Amino acid sequence: MDPVSVGLLVALAGGVAGEVGRQAWAGLGALVRRPFGRGGERAPAVSSGEAELTRLAADPEDQARAQALSTALAVRAAVDEDFRVLLAVWQEQAASVRAGGGAVTNVVSGGTQNGPVLQGRDFTHTSFTAAAAPPAPSGGAGHSAADPTR
């Protein structure tokens, strides 16, 4: 299992990605607060990750705190099978939140746009219906659409 990205942890702790980021952070918090293993098993002498999570939440830009949390999560995943499976599911869901690399540059050029223009990032399951483009102007010989004498 790949370790949880320090960049992702910093981004989530810092509140990026709006509601999706808040939900991912809350999900991680709920995950680390789960008891170790199954019912009767004795908890191993490793961090649950909760202390590291709390420290990072107190200073979301601290890379060392994010690294400590990533390490605690990896160690716990190595000794707790249930946690490892749930952490992998969480990581898959949190993959939609990108740390850094979230810049969006939208450029609309090339003349008249006939139809909707959607600007943003990471759209999925999006569709819309638009009316057909208007017919091109029919200019006679020697006339152009830019000719002001028409």
N, C-alpha and C positions, 0 to 999 in steps of 0.2 A: 504494500500500500504506500502510495506517495505521501510524503508529509504535507500537512496543510500549509499553503503558501503564506509566508510572512506578510507579503504585500496584500493578500486578501484579508488577513486578520486585521492589519492596520486600517484598511479601507472600511471594513465592516464596523470596527470599533469606533472609527471616526464618523460613522453615519452616512457614508456614501450610498448611492443607488436608491435613495428614498425608502419607500415602504418595503421594497424587495430586500434591501440591505438590512433594514431593521428586523424583518422576519428571519432572515438568515442568522443574524446575530442572536436573536432570541432563541432560535432553534439550537444553536451551539450551546447557549447557556443551559437550556433544558437537558441537552445531551450530557454535558459534564456533571450535572447535578444528579444524574441517574446513579443508583447504587451500582457497585461493581458486580459483574457476573450475575449468576443466577442465585435465587433465594438463599440457600444455606451456605454458600461458599464464603470463606473468609476473605475479606478485602486484602489484596497485596499491599506491600509497603511502598507504593508509588503514589504520586500526586494524582488526584482526580482531574486536575486541570482547572478546578474552580478558583483557587487562589490566583493562578496566573491570569485567568479570564478577568477577575476583578481588578487586578493590577493594570491590565491593559485598558480596561474600560476607564480607569482613573486617568490614564495618560495615553490616549489613543495613537499618538504619533511616535511613541517610543518603540523603535525597532527591536531593542533588546528585550522588552517585555513581550512583544509579538513573537520573537524567536523562542522565548521561554515557554510561551503557550503552545507553540507548534511542537516543541520538544516534548512537553508534558502529554500532549495529545498522542504523539507517536509512541511514547513509552506505554501509555495506558492501552493503546490499541494493540501493542505487542503482547500484553499480559491478559487482556480481557477480550475474548472472542466476540461477545455480544456487542461491546462497545466498538470494536473494529468494524463490524458489519454496519452498524448504525452510523458511524463516522464516515464510512465510504458513501453511504446513501446521502448524508448531509453534504459531503463534498461535491457530489454529482449535482445536487440541487443548487448549491452555492456557486457553481461554475458560471451561472448566468450573471453573477456580479463580478465585474472585471475591475481589478485594482489597476490604477494607472491606465494607460491605453484607452481611456474612455472618451478621449476628445472626439468631437464630431465636427466635420466641416462639410457643409452642404452648399453646393453651387448649382444654380439653375441658370443656364445660358443657352444661347443658340436660337434666339428668336421667341416667337409666341408659343406659349405652352397651352395646349388644348387638352385639358383634363386636370385631374387632381395632382398635386405635387405633395408628397409626404416627406417631411424632413425630420430626421431623428437618427436613432441607432437601434439595432437589434430588434427589428420588427419580425414577428412570426404570426402565422395564421391571419394575415391581413389581406383583405380584398375589398374592392369598391367598384361600383359601376359608374360609368360616365357616359354622357351622350357622345355620339359620333362627332369627330372634328368637323368644323364648318368647311364647306367646299372652298378650294383655292380660288382666289379671284381670277376671272377669265378676262384677261386683257387682250385686246386685238393686236395686230401687228404694229410694232412701234410703240406700244404702250407697256408700261411696267407698273407694278403695284405701288412703286414709290413715286410715280409720276403725279405731281400735284395738279396737272391740268385735266385730269380725267374727270 
